[in-house]
Amino acid sequence: MATRHEPQAPDDGEELIPLDTDAAMLPADADTSPLPPLPHEDEATEDAGTRRPRRKLLRPMNRALPRTLFGRSLLIIITPLVLLQVIATWIFFDRHWDIVSKRLAQAVAGDIAVAIDMIDRSADESTVAAILETLSRSANLYATIEPDEILPGGEQPWPDHNLGKKLTRAMNDQVRRPFRLDTESSETFVMIDVQLPHGVLHTIVPRSRLFTTTTYIFVLWMVGSSLVLVAVAGIFMRKQIRPIIRLAAAADAFGKGRDVGGFRVSGAVEVKQAATAFLIMRERIRRQIQQRTELLAGVSHDLRTPITRMKLQLALLRRSPAVADLEGDLKEMEAMLNGYLAFARGDGEEATVVVHIGDLLAEAADSARRTGGTVTVEAAASGGVPVRPNAMRRAIDNLVGNGLRHGGRVWIGARRSRRQLEIWVDDDGPGIPAAERENVFRPFYRLEASRNPGTGGTGLGLSIARDIVRGHGGDVRLEDSPRGGLRACVMLPCE
C-alpha cells in the first residue's frame, strides 16, 4: 500500500512560483518576473566549492544571531546605532574630554601662578593674607603658606592618570617652580605644594574645578534617546511582523486540517503578496479535493448499478460452484470500491474539536471487541487533542483492524509530551520486514507473504490511516513491537 502523492512544503530558501493559470488571482503589483537561468554545471560546482568554506566560517555567526525575524530586525536597527555611538564617543568625546581637561588644568595653574607672582611682589604679611583670602573667595582655591619649609628632594614620578598628566603639564608651563601633586589622598580635593623662596605654598583644589560633567550628561542623554528610539522601532517592527506570524499560524493550521476562516490579508506589500498566494493555494487545494470527491462519487454511482444487476442475475441462476465464485468476486469488487472511495473521499469537511485521548482509545477498543477482537488499552494519556473525531477514530480503527487481521491480540496506548501525542498499536503477528514498511502504505499494496495468509482486505487500511493522520499534521510509522509483532505509531501535534 502506497503513500499519497501530496504537495511537499518547500525547504528554507526555496521560492514558490504560481502557475500561469492562477496569475490573474495574484495582486496587480505582484512580481511575476521569470527566474534567472540555472548556472552551468561547472559553474555550479565551482560555486559550491567556494561556498563550503564560507558556510563553515559563517556557522558560528549564525548560531549567535537571533533566530526570530523580530530579533534580527531589531539587530539590524541597533547595530548601526551602536557603532555610530561608539565611533562618535571615541573620536569626538575623547577629543572634547582632552581639550576640556587641559583648559581646566591650565586655569587652575594660571590662578596659582598669579597668586605666587602677587605674593613675590608683596612686602608684608597682611598683603599676603589678603591675596590668599582673595584666592579662596574668587578662585575657589584654599591656600596657605608654611614659612621656611622645603619640599622633599628627588624627582616626582610622572602621574599615570589623565588628570595628573594635564595638571603636571600646566604647572610646568605656567608656574615653573618645584611642586608636588597629591591626587590620591582625597576623593574630593587635589593638593598642590609649590616651593617659594621663603616657604611652601599649600593649595587645596576642589576636583570640581578640574572635572566637568557635561560629557557624561551628553553621553547619558545620547544613550537614553537611543533606547527610546529603539523601543519605538521595536513597537513598529512588532506591528510589521505580526501579519507574518498570523500567516505562519494560518499555514500551520491549514496543514493540520483546521479552519483558517478568520485569516485576512494585511501588512506590507510583500507580506500581502505572500498571504494572497497562500489563499490562492488553499482554494486550489480545496478545489482539487472537491473535484476528486465529485469524480469518485460519480464513479461510485456508475459502478454500483452494474454490480447490482450482476447480483440480481446471479441470484436467479441455479446454485453452483461457479456462481459462488462469481458472488465472491462481486463482494470483493464492492469492498474494493468502497475502500477506494473512502480513501479518496476522506473527512475534510468535518470540524476540528478537542477530543479526550482516553475516550478515543476506549471507543476504538470497544468497536474492535464487538467484532470479536481482543484489544487491551494499556495507557491513555490525559488531556485533549484537537482532531476531527470521526476521521481519527477511523484511522485508529484501521490500525487496530490491521493488527487483529494479522495477529491474535492487539494492545493500544498513548503518551503525551509538551508538543506531541504518540498513539501506539501493537500486535503479536508476524510483523513486516523493515524494507517493506514504506511500501505497505501504498494503496492496494499487499504483503500477505510476510503476514498471515488468507486474511483478505483491500490493501487500503494503512493508506487511509496515514492519509488521515497526515491531514492532522502528523504521521504514521511502523516499527518492531515489544510483543514480537508490529507496532504502528501515530504522531500527532498537540498545539
N, C-alpha and C positions, 0 to 999 in steps of 0.2 A: 504494500500500500504506500502511496507516494504523498509527498508534501504538496501543498498547493503552491502554485507559482504566483506569489504576491509581490507587489512592488516593494523593493527594499529601500530603506532610508539611506540617503547619501552619506558617505563619510565626511568628516570635517574637511573643509577646503573645497568640496565639490560644489558645482553650481547646477541648479535645476533649470532646464531650458524648456519653456512651454511649447506645446505643439502648435503648428501653424493654424490648425482648426480652431484653436481657442484664443488666437491672437486678438480677436475682436472683443474678448471678455476682459482683457487687461486694461489698465488705465491709459489714457491718451498720452501721458508723459512717460510711460514705461519705456525702458531702454531695451529694444529688441535687436540691437546690432549683433551680427554674427560673431562667433568666436574666432580668434585668430587661428591660422592653420597650425597643425601639430608640428613640432620640430622634427628634423631628420633624425634617423636612428643614431647616427654617430654623434650628432649634437646633443641628443637626449642623454646618451651615455656619458659624454664629457661633462654635461651639466650635473648629472647625478654624481659623478666622481668628485667634482668640486663642491657639491652641496653637502656631502657627508661630513667633511671636517668642520664646515660651518655649523652644522647641526650639533656636533659634539661641543663646539665652543659655546653655542647659544643655549645648550641644555641647562646648565646651572642658572643662567639668567632667567630662563622661562620658569624654573622652579621657584625663583624668588619673586616673580611678578604675581600680582593678584590674579585670582582665577575668574573673578566675575567681571562683566563688562563695566559695571558701575565703578569698581575699584580701579580698573585700568584707565577708565576715562578720567577719574579724579587724579590718577598718577600723571596723565598727560598734561593736566592743568597745573598741578602742583610742582612738577619737576622744573619747568622753565622759571616759575616764580621763585622757587628756592635758589636756583642757580643765579638768577638776577640779583637777589638779595645778597647772596654770598659775594658775588663779584663787586657789587656796589659797596658793601661793607669793607671788603679788602682794599679796594682802590680809593674810594672817596673818604670813607670814615677813618681809615687808618691814616691817611694824609691829613685829614681835618684834625684828628686827635694829636698828631705830631705837632702841627702848627700851633694849636691852642695851648698845648703843654709848654711849648717853647716860649710863647708870648707871656704866659703866666709866670714862668720861672724868671724871665727877663724883667718883668715888672717888680717882682719881689727883690731881685738882686739890685735893680735900679734904686728902689727905695732905701735899701741898706747902704748903697754907695753914697746916696745924697746925705743920709744921716751921718755917715762917717766923715764926709767932707765938711759938714757943718760942725761936727764935734772937733775936728782938727783945727778949725778956724776960731773956735770959742776959747776964751781965756779963763773963765771962772766956772765953778761947778753948777751955779744956778742956771746958767745958759745951757749947759749940758743936760740938766734935768728937764728944762723946758723943751729941748729938742726931743728927748726920749718920750716925754708926755705927748708932744705933737705927733710923733711917730706911732704911738699907741692909739691915739684918738682918731687920726685921719687915715693912717695906712693900715690899721689893724695888725700891727707888729708890736709885740711886747718885748722890749729890750732893756737890758741892764748892763752896767759896766763894772767889772771886777778889776780894781787898780792893782798894778804890779803882778798880775797873773800872766803866765806864759803857757801857750798851748804845747802839748807834748810834741816832741820831735818825731822825725820819721815821716815818710810819705804816706798820705792817706790812700787806702785801697779804692780802686775805681768801683763805683756802685754797679750792681748787676740788675737794676730795675730802671724803668723809663723815667720815673720822677727824679731819682737821684742823678741820673745822667744829665737830664736837662738842667737841673739846678746847679750841678757842678760846672757845666759849660758856661752858664750865665754868670756865676760868681767869678770864674776865671776871666771872663771878658770884661765885666764891669767893676767889680771890687778890686781885683788884682792884689790881694793880700792873702797871707796864710789864713786858712779857715778849716773848720771841721763841721761835717754834717752828721746828724743823728736822725735817721728816718725810721728806726726800728723800736725805739723806746716807747713811743706813744702812737695810738691809732688815730688821734685827732690833731696832733701837732707835729711839727718838724723843728728840731733845734739846730741853729746855725751859730757857731762860735767863730769870731773874726779877731785876729791878732792886731791890736793897736799899739802905738808907741809906748803908752803908759798903762796898758792893761788889755783885757779881753772883753769884747762886746758879745754878750749873750743875747741872742734873738730867738724868740719863740714865734713860729709862723703857723697859723691855722692851716690845716690842709684844704679848707675851702678856698683859700687864695691860690692854691696850686692845682685844683681839681675842678672840673666843670661837669655838670650832669646833663648838659644839653645833648651830648652824643647819645647817652643811654636813653634819654627820653625819646629822641628821634628814632632810635632803633626799636624801642618798645612800641612806639606808635606805628612804625612800618610793619612790625610783626603782627600787631593787633589788627591793623587794617587788612593785612593779607589773610589772617584767619577768618575775618568777616567775609572777605571776598570768596574764600574757598568754601565757606558754609553756604553762601548764596549760590555759588556754582554747583555745589552738591545737591541743593534743593532742585535747581533747574535740571541737572543731569538725571536725578532720580525720576523726575517727571518725564523726561525723554525716554528713559529705559523702561518705564512701566508698560508701555504698549508692547515692547519686545517680550517682556515677561508674560503678559497676557497671551501673546501669540504662541509662545512656547507651551504654556499651560493648555491652550486650546488644541494645539497639535498633539500633545501628550494624551489629553482626554479623548480625542478622536481616534488615536491609535489604540486606546483601550476600549473602544466601542461605547463611549459615554456621550451624552448630549452636550453639544457646544453651541446651543442656540443663542446664548447671551453674548456671544463674541461679536464685537463690532470693530470696524477698521478705524484706526486713529493713529496719531503720532506723526513723525516726519515723513517726507515723501518716500524715502527708501523703505521705511517700516510699513507704510501703506501699500507699497508695491508687493512686499513680502506677504502681508495679510491678504491682499486681493488674490495673489497666486495661491495661497492656502485655501481660500474659499472656493476658488475655481477647481482646485484639486479635489476638495471634499465633494463638491457637486458632481464632478466627473466620476469619482469612485461610487457615489450613491447611484448615479445613473447607470453605471456599468452593472452594479449588483441588481438593480431593478430590472434591467433588460435581460440579465441572465435568469432571474427568477421567472419573469413572464414567459421567456422562451421555453424554459423547462416545464412550466405549468402547462403550456400548450402541448409539449411533447407528452406529458403525462396524460392529458386528455385524449390525445390521438392514439396512444398505445394501449390505454385501458380498454377502449372499445373493441379492438380485435382480440385482445386477451379474453374479454368477457364472452365474445362469440365462440371462441375456441373452447372455453369451459363448458358452454351450453352444448356444443356439438359433441364433446367428449362424454357429457352426461347422458346423451341419448344413445350412445354406442353401447354394444354389449361389453361387459367387463372382461378384460383380458390383460395379460402382462404388458402388451404394447400400450394399451390405453392407460394403464397405471404409470408407465414410464413417461408418457406424454403429460399426464397430470402433474407428475413430479417436476418435469421440466417447466411447465407453466408456473407452478408455485415458485420455483427458483427464479424464473424470469421476473415475476411480480415482486419478489423480495428484493432482487437486484434493482429493479426500477424504483421501488420505494426508498431503498437505501441511497441510491444516487440522487434522487430528488431531495432527500433530507440533507445530504452532503452539500448540494448546490444551493438549497434554499437558505439554510442557516436560520438564525434567530435575530437578525439585525434590527427588526422593528420592536423588539422587547425592551422595555425601560430598564435602566440600571438602578438597583436598590441595594441597600446594605443588608446582607444575609448573615445570620449566625452560622459559624462553621460547624458547630456540633449538630445543629438541625439539618444542615445539608448532608452531612455524612450519615446521620441516622435515617433520613429518608432514602438515601441510596442503598443502605443496608437492608431496610425493610422491603424495599422493592425487589431486591435480589432474593431475599428469603421467601417471598411469596411465590417465586418461580422454582423453589426447591433448592436454591443455592445455600452454601454455608459461608456466612460472612461474619467476621468479627471486627468490631470497632475498637481499636487499641487505644488511641488517644485522640481527643478532639481539642484543638486549640480554642481558647476563649476569645471572645470578641467577634466583631463582624467584619465583612469584607464587601466592597462594592462590586457586584456581579449582576448579570442577567440570570435570574434564578433558574428558569426552565432550561436555558441553554447550558448552564454549568452543571445542573443535575443530570442532564442528558450526556454531557461529556464524562462525568464520573460513572454513570450507569454503563456507558460503553466500555470504560476501562475495567469495571467490575465484571461485566458480562464477558469481556475478553479473557479475564483471569479464570472465571468459572468454566468457560468453554474449554480451556486447555489445562486446567488443574482441578483438583478436588475441593480446594478451600481457598478463601480469599481473606486477607487482613487489610483493613484500611485505617488510616490515621492522618493526623495533621499536626504540624508545629509551625509556630509563627515567630518571626523576628521583627525588628523595628520597621523594615520596609518590605518584607516579603513573606508570603504564606506558601508553605510547602505541603501538599497533599500527596501521600503515597498509597499505592495499591499493590500489595504483594500477593503472589500465588505460589503454589507448590508444584507447578507444572514443569515441563522440561526446559523452559527458558528459550531464549533466542540468542544465536551467536552474535558476537559484537559486530561482525562485519555486515550483518543483515538488519541491524536495529534501526537504521535510517530508511532502508528500503521498505520496511513494513508500514511506513506512514504513507506510501504511495497508494493512491486509490486502486482498488481491485487487485492489489498485490497479495498473494497468498504464500505462506511458508509452512504448508502443512507437514512437510517432511521433518521439520525441526520441532513441531508441536504434536499434539495428539491427532492422529489421522481420523478422518471421518467426522470432524466437528462441525462442518458446514460453515455458514457465514458468507457474507458478500465481499469481505475484504475492505470494508469502509469504516469499521468501528474506530480504529486508531486515527484514521484520517479526519473523521468528523470530530473526534476529541481534540486533536491538535488544532484543527481549524477554529474550534470554539475558544480554546484557551488562548491561542494567539490573537483572536479578536478581543480578548480582555487585556492584551498587553503582556501576556505570559508565554509559557512554552511547556512542552511535554518532552521528557527524556526517559529513555529506558536504560536500566542497569540491572546488575545481579541482585537478587533478593536474598536476605538472610535466611529465608525458608528454603532456599535451594532452587527457586523458580525465577520468575521475572518480577522486577519492581518497576512500576510506572510512576514517575514523579511529576506532579503538576506544580509549576512555579507560577505564582500569581503576585502582582504588586499589591501592596496594602494601601497605598496612598490614593 
